[in-house]
Amino acid sequence: MEYFIGIDIGTTSVKAVAFSREGYPLYELSVPCSTVHPFPGWSEQDPEEIYALVRRSVENILQKFAPRLPEIFGFSCAMHSLIVMDGTDQAITPALIWADNRAASHADAIHHQKKASGFYQKTGLPVHAMSPLCKILWIRENQPDVFRRAKKFIGIKEYVFHRLFGEYLMDLSMASATGLLNGQDLQWDEEILQYCTVRREQLPSLVETSQVLYGPKDFPSLKKIPFVFGGSDGAMANIGSTGEEGSLVVTIGTSSAARLILGKRTLDESMRTFCYHIKKDQWLVGGASNNGGIVMQWLQENILCSGKTMEEFLDLGFSARPGADGLIFLPYLLGERAPLWNASAKGIFFGLCIEHRQASVIRAALEGVIYCLYSISQPLLEKAAVKQVYATGGFARNAQWVQMAADYFNLPVHLTETVENSAWGAAKWAMQATGFPVPLSGKVSRTFIPDTLKHEIYQQNNARAGRLYSLLKEEF
């Protein structure tokens, strides 16, 4: 039996999925990984732990299908991480992941210097603490010895590929999310490199997302199997969901995002959205929120201290009425990326009354996460005539949450046969890169039709939430 492996290196887990040629998941493995927060605003992972989990996942799938080897490997990875490697090719920092906001003051400085708009026009990435550009500036100022010893500045995906193949390579979709790549000529931008005093040779060599490598060092049995670079988790999630340009894909995992694939480089005058290269004439346009499923985990474990399973916990929230009995939640626990790009934003419960119960609080949090997705989507809906939405990520396993998204957006929301669309997108992209025929779109397994009355309730809450943020912004 032939099978194709997609590996998605996420924030809370490494997922490895074996797919049929048609995209049907034959076997799935999800191995959790840990994030530490040693100081407020810091979010770090151990790059060697991540590589060990990738290796373990591969070994597990090979054992599952032994003696049959896979046809191909494709990769997807979370964006915006930064690792410093020294002259002996050892990591001398942990991985500073997308949720790390320690560089907020450096992002603010770029804005105050009136350079943010120019940088955005070059890179397609709004200036924010999450970007490797700002993290490099933080290291230069706060860890000068580490900065001096730096041989390479890379991310988690590049660390994994270096361990596998001994080369420092970065695909263009991941490079687009660094704040260092010029989106027009697809080269490291010299002006921005000078700004952060990084030499071109300190960054990985750039490759296409279709780049194929052979001979992973830790897997001699796979020396003839193609390893295709693939791209960012966002790009791969869209590719795994649909081949149609202009279809909106929304994801809620640890974080959340809304994205379109468009045929040309498309920037936003207000710098609300990113624009990342995928391949020639294909660009990923959208935005991501820091606050997705992690909000529900925080509420369950740290605030309500619930002993329920997550499924039971969410069901309690859905027992409350739409609008959460008048309770509004701004879920900015980790600051916020799109469309606010404000690392200092904070979470707010507004409207608490004596009659509110746990169900209302949970419902308000669920609605708050969708509110973020909806806010991200507004500039995207201005750019394209979106008629349908595809739901991906962990939230797509919960029918009531997906229905809430349909009601919020007032658009049909589709599920495909696998909700692990980043892994399938990585496998699908690898198949296309090596000549395997694949379906353009995932098979729709279910469609959620919006409820107009609920949409009106959510529209009223959206307006209130927007006014609340505007009033409280200076207090953050």
C-alpha positions as CSV (number, residue, x, y, z in Angstrom):
1,M,0.0,0.0,0.0
2,E,1.4,3.4,-1.0
3,Y,1.3,6.2,1.5
4,F,2.5,9.8,1.7
5,I,3.7,11.5,4.9
6,G,2.9,15.1,5.9
7,I,4.7,16.4,9.0
8,D,3.4,19.5,10.7
9,I,5.7,21.1,13.3
10,G,3.3,23.0,15.4
11,T,3.4,24.9,18.7
12,T,1.8,22.4,21.0
13,S,2.6,19.2,19.1
14,V,4.4,17.6,16.2
15,K,1.9,15.9,13.9
16,A,2.8,13.2,11.4
17,V,0.1,11.9,9.2
18,A,0.2,9.1,6.6
19,F,-2.2,9.9,3.7
20,S,-3.5,8.0,0.7
21,R,-3.0,9.5,-2.7
22,E,-6.5,11.0,-2.4
23,G,-5.8,12.7,0.9
24,Y,-7.5,10.2,3.2
25,P,-5.6,9.9,6.5
26,L,-4.4,6.4,7.0
27,Y,-2.6,6.9,10.3
28,E,-2.1,10.0,12.5
29,L,0.4,10.6,15.3
30,S,0.4,13.7,17.4
31,V,3.2,14.1,20.0
32,P,3.0,17.0,22.4
33,C,5.9,19.5,22.9
34,S,6.5,21.9,25.7
35,T,6.7,25.6,25.8
36,V,8.2,27.5,28.8
37,H,7.6,31.1,29.9
38,P,10.6,32.0,32.0
39,F,9.6,35.7,32.2
40,P,6.5,37.6,31.4
41,G,6.1,37.9,27.6
42,W,8.7,35.2,26.9
43,S,7.7,32.0,25.1
44,E,10.5,29.4,24.4
45,Q,10.9,25.9,23.1
46,D,13.9,23.5,23.1
47,P,14.9,23.0,19.4
48,E,16.5,19.7,20.2
49,E,13.3,18.4,21.8
50,I,11.4,19.4,18.6
51,Y,13.8,17.5,16.5
52,A,13.6,14.5,18.7
53,L,9.8,14.6,18.4
54,V,10.1,14.8,14.6
55,R,12.5,11.8,14.6
56,R,10.2,9.9,16.9
57,S,7.2,10.6,14.7
58,V,9.0,9.4,11.6
59,E,10.2,6.2,13.3
60,N,6.7,5.5,14.6
61,I,5.1,5.7,11.2
62,L,7.8,3.7,9.5
63,Q,7.3,1.0,12.1
64,K,3.5,1.1,11.6
65,F,3.8,0.5,7.8
66,A,6.9,-1.7,7.8
67,P,8.4,-3.0,5.6
68,R,6.7,-0.6,3.2
69,L,8.4,2.8,2.9
70,P,6.6,6.0,2.2
71,E,6.6,7.5,-1.3
72,I,7.4,11.0,0.0
73,F,7.7,13.4,2.9
74,G,6.4,16.9,3.0
75,F,6.8,19.5,5.8
76,S,4.8,22.3,7.4
77,C,6.0,24.4,10.3
78,A,4.8,27.3,12.5
79,M,6.3,30.6,11.6
80,H,8.3,33.4,13.2
81,S,10.7,31.4,15.5
82,L,14.3,32.3,16.0
83,I,17.3,30.2,17.1
84,V,20.9,31.4,17.2
85,M,23.5,28.8,16.1
86,D,27.2,29.2,16.9
87,G,30.4,28.3,15.0
88,T,30.2,24.7,16.1
89,D,26.6,24.4,14.8
90,Q,25.1,24.3,18.2
91,A,22.0,26.2,19.3
92,I,23.1,28.8,21.9
93,T,19.5,30.1,22.4
94,P,16.2,28.3,22.8
95,A,13.7,28.8,20.0
96,L,11.9,32.1,20.6
97,I,8.5,31.2,19.1
98,W,5.8,33.3,17.5
99,A,4.1,34.0,20.9
100,D,7.3,35.6,22.4
101,N,6.8,39.3,22.9
102,R,10.1,40.3,24.5
103,A,11.0,42.4,21.5
104,A,7.9,44.7,21.7
105,S,9.9,47.8,22.5
106,H,12.0,47.2,19.4
107,A,8.9,46.9,17.2
108,D,7.7,50.1,18.8
109,A,11.0,51.8,18.0
110,I,10.7,50.9,14.3
111,H,7.2,52.5,14.3
112,H,8.5,55.6,16.1
113,Q,11.3,55.9,13.6
114,K,8.7,56.0,10.8
115,K,10.3,52.9,9.3
116,A,7.5,50.4,9.8
117,S,5.6,51.3,6.6
118,G,8.7,51.1,4.5
119,F,9.7,47.7,6.0
120,Y,6.1,46.5,5.4
121,Q,6.2,47.5,1.7
122,K,9.4,45.6,1.3
123,T,8.6,42.4,3.3
124,G,4.8,42.1,3.4
125,L,5.1,41.5,7.2
126,P,3.7,44.2,9.6
127,V,6.4,45.1,12.1
128,H,5.6,43.3,15.4
129,A,7.5,41.7,18.3
130,M,6.8,38.2,16.9
131,S,9.1,38.8,13.9
132,P,12.6,37.3,13.8
133,L,13.7,40.8,12.8
134,C,12.7,42.3,16.1
135,K,13.9,39.3,18.1
136,I,17.4,39.7,16.5
137,L,17.3,43.4,17.6
138,W,16.5,42.2,21.1
139,I,19.3,39.7,21.2
140,R,21.7,42.4,19.9
141,E,20.8,44.7,22.7
142,N,20.3,42.3,25.6
143,Q,22.6,39.4,24.8
144,P,25.6,40.9,23.0
145,D,27.8,37.9,23.5
146,V,25.2,35.6,21.9
147,F,24.9,38.1,19.1
148,R,28.7,38.2,18.6
149,R,28.9,34.4,18.5
150,A,26.1,34.0,16.0
151,K,27.0,32.0,12.9
152,K,23.4,31.6,11.8
153,F,20.0,33.0,12.7
154,I,17.5,30.3,11.9
155,G,14.0,29.0,12.9
156,I,12.7,25.6,14.1
157,K,12.1,24.2,10.6
158,E,15.6,25.1,9.5
159,Y,17.0,23.5,12.7
160,V,15.2,20.3,11.8
161,F,16.4,20.3,8.3
162,H,20.0,21.1,9.4
163,R,19.9,18.1,11.7
164,L,18.5,15.9,8.9
165,F,20.7,17.1,6.0
166,G,23.6,19.2,7.5
167,E,22.6,22.3,5.5
168,Y,21.2,25.7,6.5
169,L,18.3,26.2,4.1
170,M,15.0,28.1,4.4
171,D,12.1,28.0,2.0
172,L,10.6,31.2,0.7
173,S,7.3,30.9,2.5
174,M,9.0,30.7,5.9
175,A,11.5,33.4,4.9
176,S,8.6,35.7,4.0
177,A,7.5,35.6,7.6
178,T,10.9,36.7,9.1
179,G,10.6,40.5,8.3
180,L,14.0,40.1,6.5
181,L,13.0,39.0,3.0
182,N,12.3,41.4,0.2
183,G,9.0,40.2,-1.3
184,Q,9.7,41.7,-4.7
185,D,13.0,40.2,-5.6
186,L,12.7,37.3,-3.0
187,Q,16.2,37.9,-1.6
188,W,17.3,39.0,1.9
189,D,16.8,42.7,2.0
190,E,20.1,44.6,2.3
191,E,18.7,47.7,4.0
192,I,16.9,45.7,6.7
193,L,20.0,43.5,7.3
194,Q,22.0,46.7,7.7
195,Y,19.4,48.0,10.2
196,C,19.8,44.9,12.4
197,T,23.6,44.5,11.6
198,V,23.2,41.0,10.3
199,R,25.3,39.8,7.4
200,R,23.7,37.9,4.5
201,E,25.9,34.8,5.2
202,Q,24.4,34.6,8.8
203,L,21.0,33.7,7.3
204,P,20.1,30.4,5.6
205,S,20.3,29.9,1.9
206,L,16.9,30.4,0.2
207,V,15.1,27.6,-1.6
208,E,11.7,27.1,-3.2
209,T,9.0,25.4,-1.3
210,S,9.3,22.6,-3.9
211,Q,12.9,21.9,-3.1
212,V,13.7,18.2,-2.8
213,L,16.4,16.7,-0.6
214,Y,17.6,13.1,-0.2
215,G,19.6,11.2,2.3
216,P,18.5,12.2,5.9
217,K,21.4,11.4,8.2
218,D,19.4,9.7,10.9
219,F,17.4,7.5,8.5
220,P,19.6,5.5,6.2
221,S,16.6,3.4,5.1
222,L,15.1,6.6,3.6
223,K,18.1,7.6,1.4
224,K,16.1,7.3,-1.8
225,I,12.8,8.8,-0.5
226,P,12.2,12.5,-1.5
227,F,12.0,15.0,1.4
228,V,10.2,18.1,0.1
229,F,10.7,21.3,2.0
230,G,7.1,22.5,1.9
231,G,6.3,25.7,3.6
232,S,4.7,27.5,6.5
233,D,1.8,26.0,8.4
234,G,-0.5,28.7,7.1
235,A,0.3,28.1,3.4
236,M,0.1,24.4,3.8
237,A,-3.3,24.6,5.6
238,N,-4.8,26.6,2.7
239,I,-3.3,24.2,0.1
240,G,-4.6,21.2,2.1
241,S,-8.1,22.7,2.3
242,T,-8.8,23.9,-1.2
243,G,-7.0,24.7,-4.5
244,E,-9.4,27.6,-5.2
245,E,-8.0,31.1,-5.1
246,G,-10.2,33.4,-3.0
247,S,-11.6,30.8,-0.7
248,L,-11.1,31.9,2.9
249,V,-9.4,29.3,5.2
250,V,-9.7,29.8,9.0
251,T,-7.7,27.9,11.5
252,I,-7.9,27.6,15.3
253,G,-5.2,25.6,17.0
254,T,-3.1,27.1,19.7
255,S,-3.3,30.4,17.9
256,S,-5.7,31.2,15.1
257,A,-5.5,32.6,11.6
258,A,-7.5,33.6,8.5
259,R,-5.9,33.4,5.0
260,L,-6.6,33.7,1.3
261,I,-4.4,32.5,-1.6
262,L,-4.2,35.2,-4.2
263,G,-2.5,35.4,-7.6
264,K,-0.5,38.5,-7.0
265,R,1.4,40.3,-4.2
266,T,-1.3,42.2,-2.3
267,L,-0.5,44.6,0.6
268,D,-2.9,46.5,2.9
269,E,-2.7,50.3,3.1
270,S,-3.3,50.1,6.9
271,M,-0.8,47.3,7.3
272,R,-3.5,45.0,8.8
273,T,-2.5,41.9,6.9
274,F,0.6,40.0,5.9
275,C,1.5,38.8,2.3
276,Y,3.8,35.8,2.0
277,H,5.3,34.2,-1.1
278,I,4.3,30.6,-1.8
279,K,5.4,30.2,-5.4
280,K,5.4,32.2,-8.6
281,D,2.0,33.9,-9.0
282,Q,0.8,32.5,-5.6
283,W,0.7,34.5,-2.4
284,L,-0.7,33.9,1.0
285,V,-2.6,37.0,2.3
286,G,-4.1,37.1,5.8
287,G,-3.5,37.5,9.4
288,A,-3.0,35.5,12.6
289,S,-4.1,36.0,16.2
290,N,-2.0,35.0,19.1
291,N,-5.1,33.9,20.9
292,G,-6.8,30.7,19.8
293,G,-7.3,27.4,21.6
294,I,-4.8,28.5,24.2
295,V,-7.4,30.9,25.5
296,M,-9.8,28.0,26.3
297,Q,-7.0,26.0,27.9
298,W,-6.0,29.0,30.1
299,L,-9.7,29.5,31.1
300,Q,-10.2,25.9,31.9
301,E,-6.9,25.2,33.8
302,N,-6.0,28.5,35.4
303,I,-9.2,30.5,36.0
304,L,-12.1,28.1,36.3
305,C,-9.9,25.2,37.4
306,S,-12.4,22.8,35.8
307,G,-12.0,19.1,36.1
308,K,-14.0,18.5,33.0
309,T,-12.5,17.2,29.8
310,M,-12.0,20.0,27.2
311,E,-15.0,18.6,25.2
312,E,-17.2,18.7,28.3
313,F,-15.9,22.2,29.1
314,L,-16.7,23.6,25.7
315,D,-20.2,21.9,25.8
316,L,-20.9,23.8,29.0
317,G,-20.1,27.1,27.2
318,F,-22.4,26.2,24.3
319,S,-25.3,25.7,26.7
320,A,-25.3,29.5,27.2
321,R,-27.2,31.7,24.7
322,P,-25.5,33.4,21.7
323,G,-24.1,36.7,23.0
324,A,-23.1,35.1,26.3
325,D,-25.8,36.9,28.2
326,G,-24.3,40.3,27.5
327,L,-20.7,39.3,28.4
328,I,-17.9,40.5,26.1
329,F,-14.4,39.0,26.2
330,L,-11.4,40.6,24.5
331,P,-9.1,37.5,24.4
332,Y,-5.7,39.3,24.1
333,L,-3.9,37.1,26.6
334,L,-0.7,37.1,24.6
335,G,-0.9,40.5,23.1
336,E,-2.2,40.5,19.6
337,R,-1.1,40.3,16.0
338,A,-3.5,41.0,13.2
339,P,-5.2,43.2,12.7
340,L,-4.2,45.2,15.7
341,W,-0.4,44.4,15.8
342,N,-0.3,45.4,19.4
343,A,2.0,43.3,21.6
344,S,0.7,45.2,24.7
345,A,-3.0,44.4,24.3
346,K,-4.5,42.6,27.3
347,G,-7.5,40.3,27.9
348,I,-10.7,41.9,29.2
349,F,-14.0,40.5,30.5
350,F,-16.6,43.3,30.2
351,G,-20.1,43.3,31.5
352,L,-19.9,40.8,34.3
353,C,-23.1,40.6,36.4
354,I,-24.1,38.6,39.5
355,E,-26.3,36.3,37.3
356,H,-23.4,35.2,35.1
357,R,-22.3,31.6,35.5
358,Q,-19.5,29.5,34.2
359,A,-21.4,28.7,31.0
360,S,-21.6,32.5,30.1
361,V,-17.9,33.0,30.8
362,I,-16.9,30.1,28.7
363,R,-19.3,31.1,25.9
364,A,-17.9,34.7,26.0
365,A,-14.4,33.2,25.5
366,L,-15.5,31.0,22.6
367,E,-17.1,34.0,21.0
368,G,-14.0,36.1,21.7
369,V,-11.8,33.8,19.8
370,I,-14.1,33.8,16.8
371,Y,-14.3,37.6,17.1
372,C,-10.6,37.7,16.6
373,L,-10.9,35.6,13.4
374,Y,-13.7,37.7,12.1
375,S,-11.7,40.9,12.7
376,I,-8.7,39.5,10.9
377,S,-11.0,38.5,8.0
378,Q,-12.5,42.0,7.4
379,P,-9.6,43.3,5.3
380,L,-9.5,40.0,3.4
381,L,-13.2,40.2,2.6
382,E,-12.4,43.7,1.1
383,K,-9.8,42.2,-1.2
384,A,-11.8,39.2,-2.6
385,A,-15.4,38.1,-3.2
386,V,-15.4,35.3,-0.6
387,K,-18.4,33.1,-0.8
388,Q,-17.2,30.2,1.4
389,V,-15.0,29.4,4.3
390,Y,-13.0,26.3,5.1
391,A,-12.4,25.4,8.8
392,T,-9.1,23.7,9.8
393,G,-7.2,23.0,13.0
394,G,-8.3,21.5,16.3
395,F,-11.5,23.6,16.5
396,A,-12.8,21.9,13.4
397,R,-13.3,18.8,15.5
398,N,-16.1,20.6,17.4
399,A,-19.2,21.0,15.3
400,Q,-20.8,23.7,17.6
401,W,-17.7,25.9,17.4
402,V,-17.6,25.6,13.6
403,Q,-21.3,26.5,13.5
404,M,-20.5,29.6,15.6
405,A,-18.0,30.5,12.9
406,A,-20.6,30.1,10.2
407,D,-23.0,32.3,12.1
408,Y,-20.3,34.9,12.8
409,F,-19.2,35.2,9.2
410,N,-22.7,34.7,7.8
411,L,-21.1,32.4,5.2
412,P,-21.1,28.6,4.6
413,V,-18.2,26.9,6.4
414,H,-16.9,23.6,5.0
415,L,-15.0,20.8,6.6
416,T,-12.8,18.5,4.6
417,E,-12.1,14.8,5.4
418,T,-9.1,15.7,7.4
419,V,-8.9,18.6,9.8
420,E,-5.1,18.3,9.9
421,N,-4.9,20.3,6.7
422,S,-1.4,21.6,7.3
423,A,-0.1,18.1,7.3
424,W,-2.2,17.1,4.2
425,G,-1.1,20.4,2.5
426,A,2.5,19.4,3.1
427,A,2.0,15.9,1.7
428,K,0.0,17.3,-1.2
429,W,2.6,19.9,-2.0
430,A,5.3,17.3,-1.9
431,M,3.4,15.1,-4.3
432,Q,2.9,18.0,-6.7
433,A,6.6,18.9,-6.5
434,T,7.6,15.3,-7.5
435,G,5.0,14.7,-10.2
436,F,2.3,12.7,-8.4
437,P,-1.3,13.7,-9.6
438,V,-3.3,14.9,-6.6
439,P,-6.8,16.3,-6.2
440,L,-7.0,20.1,-6.3
441,S,-9.4,20.4,-3.3
442,G,-10.1,18.3,-0.3
443,K,-13.4,16.4,-0.3
444,V,-16.0,18.4,1.7
445,S,-17.4,16.1,4.4
446,R,-19.8,18.6,6.0
447,T,-21.1,22.2,5.4
448,F,-22.4,24.5,8.1
449,I,-25.1,27.0,7.0
450,P,-25.2,30.3,8.9
451,D,-28.1,31.4,11.1
452,T,-29.0,35.0,10.2
453,L,-30.5,35.8,13.6
454,K,-27.4,34.7,15.5
455,H,-25.2,36.7,13.0
456,E,-27.1,39.9,14.0
457,I,-26.4,39.2,17.7
458,Y,-22.7,38.7,16.9
459,Q,-22.6,41.9,14.8
460,Q,-23.8,43.9,17.8
461,N,-21.2,42.3,20.0
462,N,-18.5,42.9,17.4
463,A,-19.3,46.6,17.5
464,R,-19.1,46.7,21.3
465,A,-15.9,44.8,21.4
466,G,-14.3,47.2,18.8
467,R,-15.4,50.2,20.9
468,L,-14.0,48.7,24.1
469,Y,-10.6,48.1,22.5
470,S,-10.4,51.6,21.2
471,L,-11.3,53.0,24.6
472,L,-8.9,50.9,26.5
473,K,-6.0,50.8,24.1
474,E,-4.0,53.6,25.9
475,E,-4.5,51.8,29.2
476,F,-2.7,48.6,27.9
